[in-house]
Amino acid sequence: MKGPEGKHAWTARVGEKGQIVIPKEAREIFGIKPGDTLLLLGDESKGLAIVKGSMFSALLEKVLSSNGSDSENGS
């Protein structure tokens, strides 16, 4: 289903083994290939988010490499 520019929605059915199939269009848009690692983030009140592992890794590296954060300087 196509929404506003850059926004998308799809449905996926959960199989007996708890597996889902990511729709082809979603895999193409987000560059998801067989063997890729996906990170599932969960909030019991808000639901699940699925993030491509490489995107999360890049964000984590950026956060960990930044200097002068409040937690480091005691502010």
PQR file of N, CA, C, O and H, with PARSE charges and radii, in Angstrom:
ATOM      1  N   MET A   1       0.851  -1.172   0.000 -0.4000 1.5000
ATOM      2  CA  MET A   1       0.000   0.000   0.000 -0.0000 2.0000
ATOM      3  C   MET A   1       0.895   1.232   0.000  0.5500 1.7000
ATOM      4  O   MET A   1       1.837   1.312   0.789 -0.5500 1.4000
ATOM      5  N   LYS A   2       0.617   2.180  -0.865 -0.4000 1.5000
ATOM      6  CA  LYS A   2       1.419   3.397  -0.997 -0.0000 2.0000
ATOM      7  C   LYS A   2       0.761   4.539  -0.237  0.5500 1.7000
ATOM      8  O   LYS A   2      -0.438   4.776  -0.383 -0.5500 1.4000
ATOM      9  H   LYS A   2      -0.148   2.115  -1.506  0.4000 1.0000
ATOM     10  N   GLY A   3       1.537   5.242   0.571 -0.4000 1.5000
ATOM     11  CA  GLY A   3       1.042   6.384   1.322 -0.0000 2.0000
ATOM     12  C   GLY A   3       1.692   7.655   0.812  0.5500 1.7000
ATOM     13  O   GLY A   3       2.064   7.733  -0.359 -0.5500 1.4000
ATOM     14  H   GLY A   3       2.511   5.049   0.690  0.4000 1.0000
ATOM     15  N   PRO A   4       1.835   8.659   1.679 -0.5600 1.5000
ATOM     16  CA  PRO A   4       2.531   9.890   1.296  0.2800 2.0000
ATOM     17  C   PRO A   4       3.954   9.584   0.835  0.5500 1.7000
ATOM     18  O   PRO A   4       4.496   8.521   1.137 -0.5500 1.4000
ATOM     19  N   GLU A   5       4.542  10.505   0.115 -0.4000 1.5000
ATOM     20  CA  GLU A   5       5.887  10.327  -0.436 -0.0000 2.0000
ATOM     21  C   GLU A   5       6.851   9.785   0.621  0.5500 1.7000
ATOM     22  O   GLU A   5       7.015  10.377   1.688 -0.5500 1.4000
ATOM     23  H   GLU A   5       4.101  11.368  -0.130  0.4000 1.0000
ATOM     24  N   GLY A   6       7.479   8.667   0.312 -0.4000 1.5000
ATOM     25  CA  GLY A   6       8.458   8.055   1.212 -0.0000 2.0000
ATOM     26  C   GLY A   6       7.864   7.224   2.333  0.5500 1.7000
ATOM     27  O   GLY A   6       8.607   6.649   3.129 -0.5500 1.4000
ATOM     28  H   GLY A   6       7.346   8.186  -0.555  0.4000 1.0000
ATOM     29  N   LYS A   7       6.556   7.149   2.414 -0.4000 1.5000
ATOM     30  CA  LYS A   7       5.883   6.377   3.465 -0.0000 2.0000
ATOM     31  C   LYS A   7       5.191   5.177   2.824  0.5500 1.7000
ATOM     32  O   LYS A   7       4.585   5.299   1.759 -0.5500 1.4000
ATOM     33  H   LYS A   7       5.953   7.616   1.767  0.4000 1.0000
ATOM     34  N   HIS A   8       5.281   4.027   3.470 -0.4000 1.5000
ATOM     35  CA  HIS A   8       4.729   2.795   2.925 -0.0000 2.0000
ATOM     36  C   HIS A   8       4.100   1.971   4.034  0.5500 1.7000
ATOM     37  O   HIS A   8       4.407   2.160   5.211 -0.5500 1.4000
ATOM     38  H   HIS A   8       5.773   3.927   4.335  0.4000 1.0000
ATOM     39  N   ALA A   9       3.231   1.070   3.658 -0.4000 1.5000
ATOM     40  CA  ALA A   9       2.657   0.115   4.613 -0.0000 2.0000
ATOM     41  C   ALA A   9       2.420  -1.194   3.884  0.5500 1.7000
ATOM     42  O   ALA A   9       1.987  -1.200   2.732 -0.5500 1.4000
ATOM     43  H   ALA A   9       2.981   0.917   2.702  0.4000 1.0000
ATOM     44  N   TRP A  10       2.698  -2.291   4.546 -0.4000 1.5000
ATOM     45  CA  TRP A  10       2.464  -3.618   4.006 -0.0000 2.0000
ATOM     46  C   TRP A  10       1.887  -4.491   5.095  0.5500 1.7000
ATOM     47  O   TRP A  10       1.910  -4.129   6.271 -0.5500 1.4000
ATOM     48  H   TRP A  10       3.049  -2.287   5.482  0.4000 1.0000
ATOM     49  N   THR A  11       1.375  -5.625   4.712 -0.4000 1.5000
ATOM     50  CA  THR A  11       0.951  -6.616   5.699 -0.0000 2.0000
ATOM     51  C   THR A  11       1.778  -7.875   5.494  0.5500 1.7000
ATOM     52  O   THR A  11       2.278  -8.130   4.398 -0.5500 1.4000
ATOM     53  H   THR A  11       1.356  -5.920   3.757  0.4000 1.0000
ATOM     54  N   ALA A  12       1.918  -8.655   6.549 -0.4000 1.5000
ATOM     55  CA  ALA A  12       2.617  -9.934   6.479 -0.0000 2.0000
ATOM     56  C   ALA A  12       1.905 -10.891   7.421  0.5500 1.7000
ATOM     57  O   ALA A  12       1.515 -10.514   8.526 -0.5500 1.4000
ATOM     58  H   ALA A  12       1.513  -8.448   7.439  0.4000 1.0000
ATOM     59  N   ARG A  13       1.741 -12.115   6.984 -0.4000 1.5000
ATOM     60  CA  ARG A  13       1.093 -13.130   7.804 -0.0000 2.0000
ATOM     61  C   ARG A  13       2.175 -13.938   8.528  0.5500 1.7000
ATOM     62  O   ARG A  13       3.206 -14.274   7.945 -0.5500 1.4000
ATOM     63  H   ARG A  13       2.058 -12.421   6.086  0.4000 1.0000
ATOM     64  N   VAL A  14       1.929 -14.238   9.784 -0.4000 1.5000
ATOM     65  CA  VAL A  14       2.870 -15.028  10.576 -0.0000 2.0000
ATOM     66  C   VAL A  14       2.549 -16.504  10.372  0.5500 1.7000
ATOM     67  O   VAL A  14       1.410 -16.931  10.559 -0.5500 1.4000
ATOM     68  H   VAL A  14       1.091 -13.965  10.257  0.4000 1.0000
ATOM     69  N   GLY A  15       3.564 -17.284   9.986 -0.4000 1.5000
ATOM     70  CA  GLY A  15       3.398 -18.713   9.774 -0.0000 2.0000
ATOM     71  C   GLY A  15       3.440 -19.490  11.082  0.5500 1.7000
ATOM     72  O   GLY A  15       3.657 -18.922  12.153 -0.5500 1.4000
ATOM     73  H   GLY A  15       4.490 -16.937   9.834  0.4000 1.0000
ATOM     74  N   GLU A  16       3.231 -20.789  10.978 -0.4000 1.5000
ATOM     75  CA  GLU A  16       3.203 -21.658  12.165 -0.0000 2.0000
ATOM     76  C   GLU A  16       4.496 -21.626  12.959  0.5500 1.7000
ATOM     77  O   GLU A  16       4.477 -21.826  14.174 -0.5500 1.4000
ATOM     78  H   GLU A  16       3.054 -21.250  10.108  0.4000 1.0000
ATOM     79  N   LYS A  17       5.623 -21.379  12.294 -0.4000 1.5000
ATOM     80  CA  LYS A  17       6.922 -21.341  12.973 -0.0000 2.0000
ATOM     81  C   LYS A  17       7.296 -19.929  13.416  0.5500 1.7000
ATOM     82  O   LYS A  17       8.431 -19.690  13.827 -0.5500 1.4000
ATOM     83  H   LYS A  17       5.639 -21.217  11.307  0.4000 1.0000
ATOM     84  N   GLY A  18       6.347 -18.989  13.336 -0.4000 1.5000
ATOM     85  CA  GLY A  18       6.615 -17.615  13.750 -0.0000 2.0000
ATOM     86  C   GLY A  18       7.346 -16.792  12.713  0.5500 1.7000
ATOM     87  O   GLY A  18       7.817 -15.696  13.018 -0.5500 1.4000
ATOM     88  H   GLY A  18       5.425 -19.183  13.002  0.4000 1.0000
ATOM     89  N   GLN A  19       7.452 -17.292  11.499 -0.4000 1.5000
ATOM     90  CA  GLN A  19       8.176 -16.593  10.444 -0.0000 2.0000
ATOM     91  C   GLN A  19       7.231 -15.668   9.676  0.5500 1.7000
ATOM     92  O   GLN A  19       6.042 -15.949   9.528 -0.5500 1.4000
ATOM     93  H   GLN A  19       7.070 -18.182  11.251  0.4000 1.0000
ATOM     94  N   ILE A  20       7.795 -14.552   9.190 -0.4000 1.5000
ATOM     95  CA  ILE A  20       7.045 -13.677   8.303 -0.0000 2.0000
ATOM     96  C   ILE A  20       7.825 -13.538   7.002  0.5500 1.7000
ATOM     97  O   ILE A  20       9.042 -13.721   6.971 -0.5500 1.4000
ATOM     98  H   ILE A  20       8.761 -14.324   9.310  0.4000 1.0000
ATOM     99  N   VAL A  21       7.114 -13.213   5.936 -0.4000 1.5000
ATOM    100  CA  VAL A  21       7.753 -12.934   4.656 -0.0000 2.0000
ATOM    101  C   VAL A  21       7.664 -11.439   4.433  0.5500 1.7000
ATOM    102  O   VAL A  21       6.573 -10.869   4.448 -0.5500 1.4000
ATOM    103  H   VAL A  21       6.125 -13.064   5.961  0.4000 1.0000
ATOM    104  N   ILE A  22       8.809 -10.798   4.225 -0.4000 1.5000
ATOM    105  CA  ILE A  22       8.828  -9.371   3.942 -0.0000 2.0000
ATOM    106  C   ILE A  22       8.442  -9.208   2.474  0.5500 1.7000
ATOM    107  O   ILE A  22       9.071  -9.812   1.605 -0.5500 1.4000
ATOM    108  H   ILE A  22       9.695 -11.262   4.212  0.4000 1.0000
ATOM    109  N   PRO A  23       7.421  -8.406   2.182 -0.5600 1.5000
ATOM    110  CA  PRO A  23       6.970  -8.245   0.800  0.2800 2.0000
ATOM    111  C   PRO A  23       8.097  -7.802  -0.136  0.5500 1.7000
ATOM    112  O   PRO A  23       8.979  -7.039   0.257 -0.5500 1.4000
ATOM    113  N   LYS A  24       8.054  -8.289  -1.369 -0.4000 1.5000
ATOM    114  CA  LYS A  24       9.100  -8.018  -2.357 -0.0000 2.0000
ATOM    115  C   LYS A  24       9.350  -6.525  -2.518  0.5500 1.7000
ATOM    116  O   LYS A  24      10.502  -6.092  -2.543 -0.5500 1.4000
ATOM    117  H   LYS A  24       7.337  -8.910  -1.688  0.4000 1.0000
ATOM    118  N   GLU A  25       8.290  -5.734  -2.627 -0.4000 1.5000
ATOM    119  CA  GLU A  25       8.456  -4.290  -2.805 -0.0000 2.0000
ATOM    120  C   GLU A  25       9.229  -3.676  -1.631  0.5500 1.7000
ATOM    121  O   GLU A  25      10.077  -2.807  -1.836 -0.5500 1.4000
ATOM    122  H   GLU A  25       7.354  -6.085  -2.607  0.4000 1.0000
ATOM    123  N   ALA A  26       8.944  -4.119  -0.417 -0.4000 1.5000
ATOM    124  CA  ALA A  26       9.651  -3.617   0.758 -0.0000 2.0000
ATOM    125  C   ALA A  26      11.125  -4.012   0.709  0.5500 1.7000
ATOM    126  O   ALA A  26      12.000  -3.198   1.003 -0.5500 1.4000
ATOM    127  H   ALA A  26       8.256  -4.825  -0.250  0.4000 1.0000
ATOM    128  N   ARG A  27      11.396  -5.267   0.336 -0.4000 1.5000
ATOM    129  CA  ARG A  27      12.797  -5.717   0.233 -0.0000 2.0000
ATOM    130  C   ARG A  27      13.557  -4.894  -0.792  0.5500 1.7000
ATOM    131  O   ARG A  27      14.713  -4.534  -0.569 -0.5500 1.4000
ATOM    132  H   ARG A  27      10.685  -5.928   0.098  0.4000 1.0000
ATOM    133  N   GLU A  28      12.914  -4.593  -1.919 -0.4000 1.5000
ATOM    134  CA  GLU A  28      13.568  -3.810  -2.971 -0.0000 2.0000
ATOM    135  C   GLU A  28      13.826  -2.376  -2.518  0.5500 1.7000
ATOM    136  O   GLU A  28      14.926  -1.858  -2.710 -0.5500 1.4000
ATOM    137  H   GLU A  28      11.975  -4.886  -2.101  0.4000 1.0000
ATOM    138  N   ILE A  29      12.832  -1.736  -1.924 -0.4000 1.5000
ATOM    139  CA  ILE A  29      12.975  -0.343  -1.477 -0.0000 2.0000
ATOM    140  C   ILE A  29      14.085  -0.214  -0.446  0.5500 1.7000
ATOM    141  O   ILE A  29      14.869   0.733  -0.496 -0.5500 1.4000
ATOM    142  H   ILE A  29      11.939  -2.157  -1.769  0.4000 1.0000
ATOM    143  N   PHE A  30      14.159  -1.158   0.489 -0.4000 1.5000
ATOM    144  CA  PHE A  30      15.111  -1.051   1.594 -0.0000 2.0000
ATOM    145  C   PHE A  30      16.382  -1.866   1.379  0.5500 1.7000
ATOM    146  O   PHE A  30      17.221  -1.947   2.276 -0.5500 1.4000
ATOM    147  H   PHE A  30      13.522  -1.928   0.529  0.4000 1.0000
ATOM    148  N   GLY A  31      16.534  -2.465   0.208 -0.4000 1.5000
ATOM    149  CA  GLY A  31      17.767  -3.182  -0.122 -0.0000 2.0000
ATOM    150  C   GLY A  31      18.024  -4.389   0.756  0.5500 1.7000
ATOM    151  O   GLY A  31      19.172  -4.676   1.094 -0.5500 1.4000
ATOM    152  H   GLY A  31      15.852  -2.398  -0.521  0.4000 1.0000
ATOM    153  N   ILE A  32      16.976  -5.095   1.130 -0.4000 1.5000
ATOM    154  CA  ILE A  32      17.114  -6.274   1.981 -0.0000 2.0000
ATOM    155  C   ILE A  32      17.355  -7.496   1.100  0.5500 1.7000
ATOM    156  O   ILE A  32      16.564  -7.813   0.212 -0.5500 1.4000
ATOM    157  H   ILE A  32      16.044  -4.861   0.856  0.4000 1.0000
ATOM    158  N   LYS A  33      18.462  -8.168   1.368 -0.4000 1.5000
ATOM    159  CA  LYS A  33      18.873  -9.331   0.577 -0.0000 2.0000
ATOM    160  C   LYS A  33      18.908 -10.574   1.462  0.5500 1.7000
ATOM    161  O   LYS A  33      19.012 -10.459   2.684 -0.5500 1.4000
ATOM    162  H   LYS A  33      19.105  -7.911   2.090  0.4000 1.0000
ATOM    163  N   PRO A  34      18.821 -11.769   0.857 -0.5600 1.5000
ATOM    164  CA  PRO A  34      18.948 -12.999   1.653  0.2800 2.0000
ATOM    165  C   PRO A  34      20.249 -12.983   2.449  0.5500 1.7000
ATOM    166  O   PRO A  34      21.301 -12.623   1.922 -0.5500 1.4000
ATOM    167  N   GLY A  35      20.173 -13.369   3.703 -0.4000 1.5000
ATOM    168  CA  GLY A  35      21.345 -13.395   4.572 -0.0000 2.0000
ATOM    169  C   GLY A  35      21.545 -12.118   5.370  0.5500 1.7000
ATOM    170  O   GLY A  35      22.351 -12.103   6.301 -0.5500 1.4000
ATOM    171  H   GLY A  35      19.318 -13.662   4.131  0.4000 1.0000
ATOM    172  N   ASP A  36      20.827 -11.030   5.030 -0.4000 1.5000
ATOM    173  CA  ASP A  36      20.942  -9.793   5.805 -0.0000 2.0000
ATOM    174  C   ASP A  36      20.429 -10.024   7.221  0.5500 1.7000
ATOM    175  O   ASP A  36      19.557 -10.861   7.454 -0.5500 1.4000
ATOM    176  H   ASP A  36      20.173 -11.042   4.274  0.4000 1.0000
ATOM    177  N   THR A  37      20.980  -9.275   8.149 -0.4000 1.5000
ATOM    178  CA  THR A  37      20.522  -9.314   9.534 -0.0000 2.0000
ATOM    179  C   THR A  37      19.574  -8.152   9.757  0.5500 1.7000
ATOM    180  O   THR A  37      19.868  -7.016   9.385 -0.5500 1.4000
ATOM    181  H   THR A  37      21.689  -8.595   7.959  0.4000 1.0000
ATOM    182  N   LEU A  38      18.432  -8.444  10.368 -0.4000 1.5000
ATOM    183  CA  LEU A  38      17.467  -7.416  10.712 -0.0000 2.0000
ATOM    184  C   LEU A  38      17.357  -7.329  12.223  0.5500 1.7000
ATOM    185  O   LEU A  38      17.385  -8.350  12.911 -0.5500 1.4000
ATOM    186  H   LEU A  38      18.193  -9.367  10.670  0.4000 1.0000
ATOM    187  N   LEU A  39      17.234  -6.128  12.738 -0.4000 1.5000
ATOM    188  CA  LEU A  39      17.080  -5.898  14.162 -0.0000 2.0000
ATOM    189  C   LEU A  39      15.604  -5.625  14.429  0.5500 1.7000
ATOM    190  O   LEU A  39      15.000  -4.773  13.778 -0.5500 1.4000
ATOM    191  H   LEU A  39      17.212  -5.299  12.179  0.4000 1.0000
ATOM    192  N   LEU A  40      15.026  -6.342  15.380 -0.4000 1.5000
ATOM    193  CA  LEU A  40      13.646  -6.111  15.775 -0.0000 2.0000
ATOM    194  C   LEU A  40      13.652  -5.380  17.105  0.5500 1.7000
ATOM    195  O   LEU A  40      14.187  -5.875  18.096 -0.5500 1.4000
ATOM    196  H   LEU A  40      15.516  -7.034  15.909  0.4000 1.0000
ATOM    197  N   LEU A  41      13.053  -4.198  17.118 -0.4000 1.5000
ATOM    198  CA  LEU A  41      12.954  -3.390  18.322 -0.0000 2.0000
ATOM    199  C   LEU A  41      11.526  -3.472  18.808  0.5500 1.7000
ATOM    200  O   LEU A  41      10.599  -3.334  18.010 -0.5500 1.4000
ATOM    201  H   LEU A  41      12.618  -3.795  16.312  0.4000 1.0000
ATOM    202  N   GLY A  42      11.321  -3.692  20.096 -0.4000 1.5000
ATOM    203  CA  GLY A  42       9.972  -3.841  20.616 -0.0000 2.0000
ATOM    204  C   GLY A  42       9.676  -2.915  21.772  0.5500 1.7000
ATOM    205  O   GLY A  42      10.504  -2.716  22.661 -0.5500 1.4000
ATOM    206  H   GLY A  42      12.075  -3.804  20.744  0.4000 1.0000
ATOM    207  N   ASP A  43       8.490  -2.354  21.748 -0.4000 1.5000
ATOM    208  CA  ASP A  43       7.959  -1.554  22.842 -0.0000 2.0000
ATOM    209  C   ASP A  43       6.579  -2.133  23.111  0.5500 1.7000
ATOM    210  O   ASP A  43       5.715  -2.101  22.234 -0.5500 1.4000
ATOM    211  H   ASP A  43       7.817  -2.516  21.025  0.4000 1.0000
ATOM    212  N   GLU A  44       6.361  -2.656  24.300 -0.4000 1.5000
ATOM    213  CA  GLU A  44       5.109  -3.357  24.595 -0.0000 2.0000
ATOM    214  C   GLU A  44       3.876  -2.484  24.402  0.5500 1.7000
ATOM    215  O   GLU A  44       2.793  -3.010  24.147 -0.5500 1.4000
ATOM    216  H   GLU A  44       7.063  -2.682  25.012  0.4000 1.0000
ATOM    217  N   SER A  45       4.008  -1.178  24.516 -0.4000 1.5000
ATOM    218  CA  SER A  45       2.839  -0.320  24.328 -0.0000 2.0000
ATOM    219  C   SER A  45       2.728   0.234  22.907  0.5500 1.7000
ATOM    220  O   SER A  45       1.650   0.668  22.501 -0.5500 1.4000
ATOM    221  H   SER A  45       4.888  -0.750  24.723  0.4000 1.0000
ATOM    222  N   LYS A  46       3.828   0.226  22.145 -0.4000 1.5000
ATOM    223  CA  LYS A  46       3.805   0.815  20.807 -0.0000 2.0000
ATOM    224  C   LYS A  46       3.959  -0.190  19.682  0.5500 1.7000
ATOM    225  O   LYS A  46       3.550   0.097  18.556 -0.5500 1.4000
ATOM    226  H   LYS A  46       4.704  -0.127  22.475  0.4000 1.0000
ATOM    227  N   GLY A  47       4.537  -1.366  19.943 -0.4000 1.5000
ATOM    228  CA  GLY A  47       4.674  -2.382  18.915 -0.0000 2.0000
ATOM    229  C   GLY A  47       6.109  -2.661  18.518  0.5500 1.7000
ATOM    230  O   GLY A  47       7.047  -2.381  19.264 -0.5500 1.4000
ATOM    231  H   GLY A  47       4.869  -1.598  20.857  0.4000 1.0000
ATOM    232  N   LEU A  48       6.260  -3.226  17.311 -0.4000 1.5000
ATOM    233  CA  LEU A  48       7.562  -3.640  16.796 -0.0000 2.0000
ATOM    234  C   LEU A  48       8.037  -2.733  15.677  0.5500 1.7000
ATOM    235  O   LEU A  48       7.234  -2.175  14.929 -0.5500 1.4000
ATOM    236  H   LEU A  48       5.498  -3.453  16.705  0.4000 1.0000
ATOM    237  N   ALA A  49       9.345  -2.594  15.571 -0.4000 1.5000
ATOM    238  CA  ALA A  49       9.967  -1.927  14.433 -0.0000 2.0000
ATOM    239  C   ALA A  49      11.062  -2.857  13.931  0.5500 1.7000
ATOM    240  O   ALA A  49      11.766  -3.485  14.722 -0.5500 1.4000
ATOM    241  H   ALA A  49       9.997  -3.047  16.179  0.4000 1.0000
ATOM    242  N   ILE A  50      11.199  -2.940  12.630 -0.4000 1.5000
ATOM    243  CA  ILE A  50      12.233  -3.777  12.022 -0.0000 2.0000
ATOM    244  C   ILE A  50      13.226  -2.849  11.327  0.5500 1.7000
ATOM    245  O   ILE A  50      12.842  -2.039  10.484 -0.5500 1.4000
ATOM    246  H   ILE A  50      10.627  -2.430  11.987  0.4000 1.0000
ATOM    247  N   VAL A  51      14.501  -2.970  11.684 -0.4000 1.5000
ATOM    248  CA  VAL A  51      15.552  -2.120  11.143 -0.0000 2.0000
ATOM    249  C   VAL A  51      16.612  -3.002  10.509  0.5500 1.7000
ATOM    250  O   VAL A  51      17.011  -4.010  11.091 -0.5500 1.4000
ATOM    251  H   VAL A  51      14.813  -3.628  12.369  0.4000 1.0000
ATOM    252  N   LYS A  52      17.069  -2.634   9.327 -0.4000 1.5000
ATOM    253  CA  LYS A  52      18.149  -3.379   8.694 -0.0000 2.0000
ATOM    254  C   LYS A  52      19.395  -3.250   9.569  0.5500 1.7000
ATOM    255  O   LYS A  52      19.766  -2.144   9.963 -0.5500 1.4000
ATOM    256  H   LYS A  52      16.744  -1.814   8.854  0.4000 1.0000
ATOM    257  N   GLY A  53      20.026  -4.356   9.866 -0.4000 1.5000
ATOM    258  CA  GLY A  53      21.162  -4.381  10.779 -0.0000 2.0000
ATOM    259  C   GLY A  53      22.252  -3.398  10.438  0.5500 1.7000
ATOM    260  O   GLY A  53      22.815  -2.774  11.337 -0.5500 1.4000
ATOM    261  H   GLY A  53      19.725  -5.254   9.545  0.4000 1.0000
ATOM    262  N   SER A  54      22.571  -3.239   9.157 -0.4000 1.5000
ATOM    263  CA  SER A  54      23.648  -2.333   8.757 -0.0000 2.0000
ATOM    264  C   SER A  54      23.297  -0.882   9.072  0.5500 1.7000
ATOM    265  O   SER A  54      24.185  -0.091   9.388 -0.5500 1.4000
ATOM    266  H   SER A  54      22.113  -3.746   8.427  0.4000 1.0000
ATOM    267  N   MET A  55      22.019  -0.521   8.991 -0.4000 1.5000
ATOM    268  CA  MET A  55      21.603   0.847   9.312 -0.0000 2.0000
ATOM    269  C   MET A  55      21.773   1.099  10.806  0.5500 1.7000
ATOM    270  O   MET A  55      22.233   2.168  11.207 -0.5500 1.4000
ATOM    271  H   MET A  55      21.297  -1.164   8.734  0.4000 1.0000
ATOM    272  N   PHE A  56      21.406   0.127  11.625 -0.4000 1.5000
ATOM    273  CA  PHE A  56      21.552   0.263  13.065 -0.0000 2.0000
ATOM    274  C   PHE A  56      23.019   0.316  13.450  0.5500 1.7000
ATOM    275  O   PHE A  56      23.407   1.098  14.318 -0.5500 1.4000
ATOM    276  H   PHE A  56      21.032  -0.741  11.299  0.4000 1.0000
ATOM    277  N   SER A  57      23.835  -0.509  12.813 -0.4000 1.5000
ATOM    278  CA  SER A  57      25.272  -0.524  13.109 -0.0000 2.0000
ATOM    279  C   SER A  57      25.904   0.831  12.828  0.5500 1.7000
ATOM    280  O   SER A  57      26.725   1.305  13.613 -0.5500 1.4000
ATOM    281  H   SER A  57      23.520  -1.144  12.109  0.4000 1.0000
ATOM    282  N   ALA A  58      25.529   1.460  11.711 -0.4000 1.5000
ATOM    283  CA  ALA A  58      26.083   2.772  11.365 -0.0000 2.0000
ATOM    284  C   ALA A  58      25.670   3.814  12.392  0.5500 1.7000
ATOM    285  O   ALA A  58      26.487   4.648  12.784 -0.5500 1.4000
ATOM    286  H   ALA A  58      24.862   1.075  11.074  0.4000 1.0000
ATOM    287  N   LEU A  59      24.419   3.785  12.836 -0.4000 1.5000
ATOM    288  CA  LEU A  59      23.949   4.721  13.853 -0.0000 2.0000
ATOM    289  C   LEU A  59      24.677   4.494  15.172  0.5500 1.7000
ATOM    290  O   LEU A  59      25.100   5.448  15.825 -0.5500 1.4000
ATOM    291  H   LEU A  59      23.755   3.108  12.518  0.4000 1.0000
ATOM    292  N   LEU A  60      24.821   3.243  15.557 -0.4000 1.5000
ATOM    293  CA  LEU A  60      25.503   2.915  16.805 -0.0000 2.0000
ATOM    294  C   LEU A  60      26.957   3.392  16.772  0.5500 1.7000
ATOM    295  O   LEU A  60      27.449   3.941  17.758 -0.5500 1.4000
ATOM    296  H   LEU A  60      24.478   2.468  15.027  0.4000 1.0000
ATOM    297  N   GLU A  61      27.642   3.188  15.653 -0.4000 1.5000
ATOM    298  CA  GLU A  61      29.022   3.653  15.530 -0.0000 2.0000
ATOM    299  C   GLU A  61      29.099   5.169  15.685  0.5500 1.7000
ATOM    300  O   GLU A  61      30.003   5.682  16.344 -0.5500 1.4000
ATOM    301  H   GLU A  61      27.242   2.742  14.853  0.4000 1.0000
ATOM    302  N   LYS A  62      28.154   5.888  15.080 -0.4000 1.5000
ATOM    303  CA  LYS A  62      28.141   7.344  15.165 -0.0000 2.0000
ATOM    304  C   LYS A  62      27.935   7.800  16.609  0.5500 1.7000
ATOM    305  O   LYS A  62      28.613   8.710  17.086 -0.5500 1.4000
ATOM    306  H   LYS A  62      27.419   5.471  14.545  0.4000 1.0000
ATOM    307  N   VAL A  63      26.995   7.158  17.292 -0.4000 1.5000
ATOM    308  CA  VAL A  63      26.714   7.516  18.679 -0.0000 2.0000
ATOM    309  C   VAL A  63      27.923   7.233  19.563  0.5500 1.7000
ATOM    310  O   VAL A  63      28.303   8.066  20.385 -0.5500 1.4000
ATOM    311  H   VAL A  63      26.444   6.419  16.904  0.4000 1.0000
ATOM    312  N   LEU A  64      28.521   6.066  19.395 -0.4000 1.5000
ATOM    313  CA  LEU A  64      29.650   5.688  20.243 -0.0000 2.0000
ATOM    314  C   LEU A  64      30.907   6.494  19.955  0.5500 1.7000
ATOM    315  O   LEU A  64      31.762   6.632  20.830 -0.5500 1.4000
ATOM    316  H   LEU A  64      28.212   5.390  18.727  0.4000 1.0000
ATOM    317  N   SER A  65      31.035   7.025  18.756 -0.4000 1.5000
ATOM    318  CA  SER A  65      32.239   7.776  18.428 -0.0000 2.0000
ATOM    319  C   SER A  65      32.108   9.262  18.742  0.5500 1.7000
ATOM    320  O   SER A  65      33.100   9.986  18.661 -0.5500 1.4000
ATOM    321  H   SER A  65      30.340   6.913  18.045  0.4000 1.0000
ATOM    322  N   SER A  66      30.911   9.741  19.101 -0.4000 1.5000
ATOM    323  CA  SER A  66      30.732  11.171  19.405 -0.0000 2.0000
ATOM    324  C   SER A  66      31.368  11.506  20.743  0.5500 1.7000
ATOM    325  O   SER A  66      31.324  10.703  21.675 -0.5500 1.4000
ATOM    326  H   SER A  66      30.106   9.152  19.167  0.4000 1.0000
ATOM    327  N   ASN A  67      31.952  12.680  20.839 -0.4000 1.5000
ATOM    328  CA  ASN A  67      32.620  13.133  22.059 -0.0000 2.0000
ATOM    329  C   ASN A  67      31.755  14.172  22.759  0.5500 1.7000
ATOM    330  O   ASN A  67      30.963  14.864  22.119 -0.5500 1.4000
ATOM    331  H   ASN A  67      31.987  13.332  20.082  0.4000 1.0000
ATOM    332  N   GLY A  68      31.911  14.278  24.079 -0.4000 1.5000
ATOM    333  CA  GLY A  68      31.283  15.347  24.820 -0.0000 2.0000
ATOM    334  C   GLY A  68      29.809  15.144  25.109  0.5500 1.7000
ATOM    335  O   GLY A  68      29.092  16.128  25.292 -0.5500 1.4000
ATOM    336  H   GLY A  68      32.555  13.716  24.598  0.4000 1.0000
ATOM    337  N   SER A  69      29.330  13.921  25.157 -0.4000 1.5000
ATOM    338  CA  SER A  69      27.923  13.712  25.478 -0.0000 2.0000
ATOM    339  C   SER A  69      27.682  14.006  26.943  0.5500 1.7000
ATOM    340  O   SER A  69      28.616  13.965  27.744 -0.5500 1.4000
ATOM    341  H   SER A  69      29.912  13.122  25.009  0.4000 1.0000
ATOM    342  N   ASP A  70      26.444  14.302  27.307 -0.4000 1.5000
ATOM    343  CA  ASP A  70      26.098  14.641  28.679 -0.0000 2.0000
ATOM    344  C   ASP A  70      26.484  13.547  29.651  0.5500 1.7000
ATOM    345  O   ASP A  70      26.937  13.845  30.756 -0.5500 1.4000
ATOM    346  H   ASP A  70      25.686  14.336  26.656  0.4000 1.0000
ATOM    347  N   SER A  71      26.318  12.284  29.274 -0.4000 1.5000
ATOM    348  CA  SER A  71      26.629  11.193  30.191 -0.0000 2.0000
ATOM    349  C   SER A  71      28.121  11.072  30.452  0.5500 1.7000
ATOM    350  O   SER A  71      28.527  10.560  31.495 -0.5500 1.4000
ATOM    351  H   SER A  71      25.950  12.041  28.376  0.4000 1.0000
ATOM    352  N   GLU A  72      28.950  11.541  29.509 -0.4000 1.5000
ATOM    353  CA  GLU A  72      30.374  11.447  29.694 -0.0000 2.0000
ATOM    354  C   GLU A  72      30.927  12.579  30.556  0.5500 1.7000
ATOM    355  O   GLU A  72      31.892  12.376  31.293 -0.5500 1.4000
ATOM    356  H   GLU A  72      28.620  11.957  28.662  0.4000 1.0000
ATOM    357  N   ASN A  73      30.321  13.781  30.473 -0.4000 1.5000
ATOM    358  CA  ASN A  73      30.884  14.890  31.212 -0.0000 2.0000
ATOM    359  C   ASN A  73      30.134  15.204  32.498  0.5500 1.7000
ATOM    360  O   ASN A  73      30.423  16.202  33.159 -0.5500 1.4000
ATOM    361  H   ASN A  73      29.537  13.946  29.875  0.4000 1.0000
ATOM    362  N   GLY A  74      29.170  14.356  32.857 -0.4000 1.5000
ATOM    363  CA  GLY A  74      28.475  14.482  34.118 -0.0000 2.0000
ATOM    364  C   GLY A  74      27.396  15.537  34.164  0.5500 1.7000
ATOM    365  O   GLY A  74      26.876  15.823  35.242 -0.5500 1.4000
ATOM    366  H   GLY A  74      28.935  13.546  32.320  0.4000 1.0000
ATOM    367  N   SER A  75      27.033  16.132  33.030 -0.4000 1.5000
ATOM    368  CA  SER A  75      26.003  17.184  33.016 -0.0000 2.0000
ATOM    369  C   SER A  75      24.621  16.611  33.132  0.5500 1.7000
ATOM    370  O   SER A  75      23.642  17.358  33.136 -0.5500 1.4000
ATOM    371  H   SER A  75      27.455  15.900  32.154  0.4000 1.0000
TER
END
